[in-house]
Amino acid sequence: MDIKKAIEELKKNSKKRNFLQTIDLIVNLKNFDPKREKVNFYIELPYPGKEKKVAIILEKENNELKDVCDIIVWKEMEGMDLKAFKKIERNYNYFITTPKIIPLLAKKFGKILGPRKKMPDPKLGCIVNDLSKNKIKNLVERLKKTIKVVNDGNSVKVAIGKENMEIKEIEENFNAIYSKLKENLPKGEANIKEVIIKLTMSKPIKVK
């Protein structure tokens, strides 16, 4: 069935849970060698189901940015052990920092941020020289709507919304991600074996 009907079917048959379920898109791949090829891109969703949390790591406090995002002062982090830092890391989806801080951050906490794909990424503009309020505000607002899409072997799994969102919103998120995914696959749509959507606790539905 098409994506709109598939979303309608999920919503219609979903059982009430004591939490808000996520709607996941799963794309299984074919003629794709995960040892040599990969899917790895960012996309800004038209309708983010849940805004991401962002923090900026600076050398010192910055009063101008206090109402833009959370500020973490590097000197307060330097003495932390990995266990203490993990408690901070869990609270954020993205970190912003400066060229001076990034090598220090990578050396001390890279073993945590790296596997969780939370190291400040220059592709996203997360390593900044310009700390002006408008510049950081625009970056933070963009990051709050941005998700990262990567493959896990021969499959790509990504959240496209929450069960309480409008069908049109979920559909637009699906279309945006699916279109971008095709662009990032070596053989485009020829790499796609099957497309599935499901709620956290539901059976999968195939999409054509």
C-alpha positions, 0 to 999 in steps of 0.5 A: 500500500502507499505511504498514506494508507500505511500510516492510516492503517498503523494509526487505526490498529495501534493499541493504546500504550502507556507511552507515546510510540514512535513511527519508524521507517525501515528500508532494507537494502539489496546489491549493497555492500556495507563493508565498502558502501555506507549511508551517512547524511543529515536531513532537516525534517519538515515536522520534527516529532521531538526537538533535539536538545543542543549545548554549546561547549565554550572556554568561558560563560557567554551571557549573550547565548544563555537564552539560545541554548545550554552552555557548558564551560570547558574548564568545568568538564576537564576534571570530569571522569567518563562516568560523570560526563556520560550523565551530561552527554545523555541530555543532548543530541548535538554539541557545538564548540569552537576550533580551540576546544574540539581537539581537547574534547576529542582527546578526553571524551571522544570514546563516548561521543564518537560511538554515539555520533555526537562529536561536533560535526563540521558538516553540520556547522557545529564547529564555530568561530563566530559566536554572535547570537544570531549565528548560534541561534540560527544554527541551534534552531536548525539542529533541533529539526535535524536527524542523522540517517545511517545504515546498520549493515543492509538496513536503514532505520529512522524515526519519521514521527510520533503516533500523535502527529497528523498523517500529512506531517508523517507523510511529508517526513517520510517523503523527505527522508526517502527522497534523500536516501535514494540520492545517497545510495550508490545505485539509487532506488535500485538498492532498495529491497523493501520499505516498511513502517511500524510503531514501536510496539506494532507489526510492520507494514510494507509500503510501495 
